[in-house]
């Protein structure tokens, strides 16, 4: 929602003529800017608003509305420094004319912009001011928005901290855990208020974000309950995009509950909806998640099928990072089937892409994979020849693992020249999986995927005025 531009009352005396023309010209330009922004043409809309500012007006309330909408237009254009500048102008004018509701809205817009810029502490100050003024003015809708926005800031801060520390869901340092708990508290307060207001769409957003924060906190059962509520509201509104997000997030949560079969069904629904919505990027993510889920289910043929689909879409989109991940996953799946020739083909492709995009960790992993596979195939010189899928070493049947070891029931035997790794844990939720690392369960496997398999589908993050 934006600040509305009103029509000024024009005087009729000769002395007022120039003033009236200026006011009319400014307002006409601003109204055209507003129309264009509503139509989604923010670039053209911003140009008209800038022209309105150049013409000028002595009506500070109209100027405040223009600044607000200019800030929003630049926000949607991702020109955040300009958005920040105009929202600051709006805040200054609102305070000058004593417009407390306008001050609250400008503060909220500033908070959202600062959050995007990663200035979380300053964003919280602005959003808290939005909340306090809304409560002071008895503005329940404004209060609900402020609570949601504060939750968003803590949520974004918590996610950034968890990514920077490379933490698994639930395995969080105290600072990250406290930040996400604060986010959850504000989302709960927002949910309570929007229920009171009867705003079902806002309830859906709150449930989705509560599900995501509980997921990051490692409370996977609670996350599932919230995402099911979100799914029900999405279906109620016929909101296919929100429905797709809910299915994806339900798939993510069930991975960590150990219910891989249920995850696969949710990811399939995600895939179906992504195709309906013609969203290739999400389709690729769903295929990748399905490939990794079927790896956990030890159904490697299906895993390969989905990873190949992911690879094709990544190539269509020119997504070299995604293509590299697909090649890595395909190599791993083929190793699990004992097809080392195909595994080597994809390991080499993974190496080539990692070198091209400057992924040093990927390059190191790929080099080790290539060396292991060449050793397994009895090919030290680089020309792979066809051998049996398995091979004998130290009198025992060995299993090759692309994570850096050759596994046996007794432990891990490194290939020639590779470091010796700790013994493999045989006991685990997956039993004696062909890939030794899968015996440690989904968390260990997902971590080895550098968290790329989990795509948290987020709700609308910014409520602008």
N, C-alpha and C positions, 0 to 999 in steps of 0.2 A: 504494500500500500504506500502511496506517495502523498506528500502534502499537496492539497488541491490548490489549483490556481483559480482565483475568483475573477469576476468581471468588475473593474472599478467603476464607481459612479462618476461620469464625466460632467463637468460644469458647462454652462452655455455662454458665459460672458466672453468678450473679446480677449480680456487679459488672461483667460484660462486656456485659450485656443492652443498655443504651442505646447503647454504642459499636457493638455488632453491628448494631443497628437502623439507626444512622446509616450504617454502612458499606454495609449491604444496600440502603438507600434510594438512596444516592449511586450505587452500582453499577447498580442497576436503571434509574435515570434515564439513566445514561451508555450502558448497553447499548441502550436504546430510541433514544437519539440516534444511536448507531452504526448501528442497523438502518435508521433513516430516511435517513441519509446514503447508505448503500449503495443504497437505493431511489431516490436522486436528489433527495430532499426535504431540501435542505440548510438551508432556513430553519427548518423544524420540528425538524430534527436539532440545529441550533445552540441552539434554545430549550431542548431537553432537556439538552444539555451545560451550558448556563448554569445551569439548575436544579440539576444535579449539583454544580457548583462552589459554589452557594449552600448546599446541604446540607452539603458538606464531607466530607473524609476525612483520616485521619492516614496513609494509605498513599500515600507520595510518588510511588511508581512508577505507581499508578493515576491520581493527579492529573496526573502528567506526560503520560500517555496521553490524558487528557481535554483538557488544554491543546493537545496536538498536533492532535487531531481537531477541536477548536474552531477552531484556526488554519486548518486545511484547509477546514472548512465555510465560514468567512468568505472564504477565498480564492476558492472557487467561486461565492460570492455577490457577488464583486467588491468586497467591503468590505475593502480591502487594509490599511487602518490597523489595523483590529481583528485581521486575520490576523497582522500584524506583532507586535502586542501579545502575543497568545497564544503565538506561536512563541518570542518572547523569554522568556516565563514558562517554557515548556517547556525551553529551553536552560539557564536558571538552575537549575531543579530537577534536570535531568540532571547538571549539574556538581556540585550539592549532594550527590547520592547516589552520585556516582562512576560513573555509567552512561555509558561512553565511546561505545558504539554509539548510545545515545539522544542523546548530545551531537552525534554526527556527523549523525544524521537531523534533529535540530532545526536544525543549521547549514545543511543542505541546503534545508530548508523556508524558512528565513530568506532564503537566497540567492535562491530563486525569487521570493519576495515582493518583495524589494528590487529585483530586476530589473524586475518589472512596474511598480514605482514610478519606474523610470528612474534608480535609484541604483546605477549599474553597478559602480563601484569598490568600494563596500561589499558588493555582492552577490558579487563575485569573492573577497573576503576570506573570506566565509562558506562559499562553495563550495570554496575551497581547503582550509579547515579540515575540511570534510566529506571531501575526498579524502585528506588526510593521516591522519585518524583511521581511515578505512576501510582504508588501506594498513597502518597500524600494527596493526590488529586482524585482518588477513588476510581482510577482508570483500570478496571479489571483486565481488559484486553491487553493494554500496555504492560500490565504487571505480568501477565502470562508470557508475553513475548520476551520480556526482560529475563524472566526465569529460564526460558528456553535458551536464550542467547548466552547467559552466564554458563549454563550447562555445556553449551557448544564450546565455549572458550576453554573450560577445564578439560573437556573431552579432547579437543585438539592438542592442548598442552600435554596431556597424558599420553596420547598416541605418539607425539613427537619424541617424548622422553623414552618411551618403550622402544621405538625404532632405533634411536641413537644408542641404546644400551643392548640392542639385539636380544630382547627378552622374549621367551615363549609366553603365550597367554597363561596367566595365573602365576608365573614365576617372576614376580615384580619386586624391585627395591621399594622400600617404604615410601619414598617421595612420589614415585609413579602411582603406587597403590592409593595413597592419600588423594592425589589429584583426580584419579578416576572415580574414587568414592564421592568426592565433592561434585563431580559432574553428575553422577547418578542421583545424588540428593536433590540437585536443582531440577533434573528431569522429572523426578518423583513429584516435586512441588508443582512443576508445570502441568504434569498429568492430572493432579488433583484439581487444579484450577480450571483447566480446559474441560474436564468432566462436568464441573459445576456450570460452566458456560455452555455446555452442550455442543462443543466444537469437535466433531468426530474426526475431521481431517487432522487437526492438531493432535488429537489423541493418538492417531496412527503414527505420526512423526515421533511423538514421545516414546511410544512402545518400541519403535525401531531403534532409537538411540539408547534406550535402556537396555535393549538386547545386546547392542554392540559394546556398551561399557561393561556389562556383566560378563560378556565373552572375554574381553581383555583382562578382567579381574580373575578369570578362571572359573567363574560360576556358571558352568555350561548348562546345567538344568534350568537355572533361572533365566539364562539367555534364551533358551528354547521356548520357555513359557511366554516371554515378552514377544519373541518373533512370531509365535503363533497368533497372538493378539493382533500384531501388526498385519499379518497375512489376512486375517478375517476382515479387517477394516479396508484393506486394499481391494479385496474382492467385493465388498459392499459398495465401493465407489467405482468399481470397474477400472481401477488404476493398475494397468498391466505392468508398468515400470516398477511401481512399489511392490507388486506381487512378486515380480522377478527378484527384487532385492531380498524380500523375505525368504523366498525359497533358497537363495544362495547362502544367506546367513544361517538358516536352519541346517543346511548341509555342513557348513563350517562347524557349528556347535556339536553336531552328532559325530563328527570325526573324533573329537576329544572326549566324547562319551563312549567311544569304542564301538559305535553302531554304524559301521562302514556301509552296511547294506542300506540303511535308512538314508545315509548321506548321499549315496549314489542315486536314490530315487529323487531326492530333492534337487540334486545337481542336474538330473535329466529334465526336470520341470523348468529349471533355470535355463537350460539349453533350448528347450522348446519355445519359451517366451522370448529369449534373445533373438531367435530366428523370426518370430512373429513381429518383433519390434525392429527387425533389420539392423541390429546392433552387433556388428562383427567383432568388435573388441570384447564385448561381454560373451559372445559366442565362443571366442578363443579361450577366455578365462574358464568358462564352463567345461570345455573339452579338456583343458589342462587339469582342472580339479577332478574330473571323472577319471582321467588317466591315472592320476596319483591315488585316487580312491580304489580303483581296481587293482593297483599294485599292492595296496594294503590288504585287499581281499585275495591276493595271490592269483588273480585271474589275468595273467599277463597278456593273453591274446587280445582281450578287450582293452586292456591298458594301452597296448600298442595301437589299436584302432583309433582310440580317442587322441593319443599323442600325435598320430599322423594327421588327424583332422586339425588339431591345433597348429601343427607345423604348416599345413597348407594355408590356413587363414593368416598366420604370422607372415608368411611369404607374400600373400596378397596385400597385406597392410604395410609391407616394408618394415616390419617390426623385427629388427635383428636380435634384440634382447630376447624376445619371445621365441624366435627361431632357435636361438642357442639353447634356451631352456628345454624346448621340445626335443632337440637332438640329444641333449644330456639324458633326458628321461627315457627316450627311445633306446639309447645305449644301455641304460640300466635294465630296462624290461627285457631286451634281447639277451643280456647276460643271464637273467633269471631263467630264461627258456633254454639256455645253453647254446644259443646261436651267436658264437663269438665273432664270426665274419661280419654279420650285420651290425653287431655292437661296435666293432672297430670302425666300420664305415661312419656311424653316427658320432663316435668319439672324435674322429678326425675332423668331422664337420663342426663339432662343438669347439674344438681347438682353433680352427680357422676363424670362426665367428668371434670367439673370445679375444683373439689377437687383434682382429679388426676393430672391435669396439673398446679395446683397452681394459678388458675385465681380467685383472691379474689373478684373482682367486679362481675364476672360471678356467683360465689358461693353465694354472697349476693343476687343477683337478683333471682337466682334459689330458694334459701331458702324462699324468700318472695312469690314467685310464688307458691311453694308447699303449704305453709301455707294458702294462699288465696284460692287455689283450694280445699284443704281439708275442709276449712270452708264452701265453696260453696256447697260441696257435703255432708255437715253435718257429716263429719268424722274427729273428733279431735284426734282420736287414731292412725290414719295411715292406716286403712284398708278401702279403697275406696269402697263404695257401690253405686249401680246404682240409681241415682235420676233423676228427670227431669232436662233438660238442664238449665233452668232458676231457680231462687228462689226468694222468697219474703223477703224483709227486710224493716222495718219502713213503711210498707204499700205500698211500691212502687216496681215496677219491676226493678231489679238491673242488671247491666252489669259488668262482671269481666274483669279487664285489667291486663295483666301480667307485665305492666310497674309500678305497685305499687299502683293502686287504684281500687275501685269499682265505676264505673261511672254511673251517672244519668244525665238527662237533666239539673238538677239543680246544680250539682256539683259532687264532689268525696267523697265517703264515705269510709274511710279506714276499712279494716278488723280488727277483734279483735287484739289488741296489735300492730297494724301497725300505723305509723305516719299519721296524717291527711294532705292531700295535698291540694293545692289551687284549687278553682273551675275550672271545665273543660270549655274551650272555645267552645261554641256550634257552633259559626259561623266560617266558614273556607272553603277552596276550596273543601273539601270533604263532606260538609254538616254534617248530623248527622251520622257519621260512628259508627259501633258497638264498635270499640276500641276508647276510648275517645281521645287518643293522635293523632289519624289520623286526627282529626278535625283541627289540626294546620298545616296540609299540609306536603308535602314531606320532607322539610328540617328538621322539628322536628322529623319525623319518621326515616329518614336516620341517624340522629344524635344518636337516641336511639339504632341504630344498630352498634354503635361505629365505624362508617365509613367503616365497613367491607363489606357493600353491594356494594360500589363503587370501582371498580378495574380499575384504569386508565391504559390503554394499552399504553406503552411508545414506542417511536421510538428508533432506534439504538442510543445509548448514547455516544459512543466513536469512534472517527475517528482516527485510529492509522496509523503511517507511517511504 
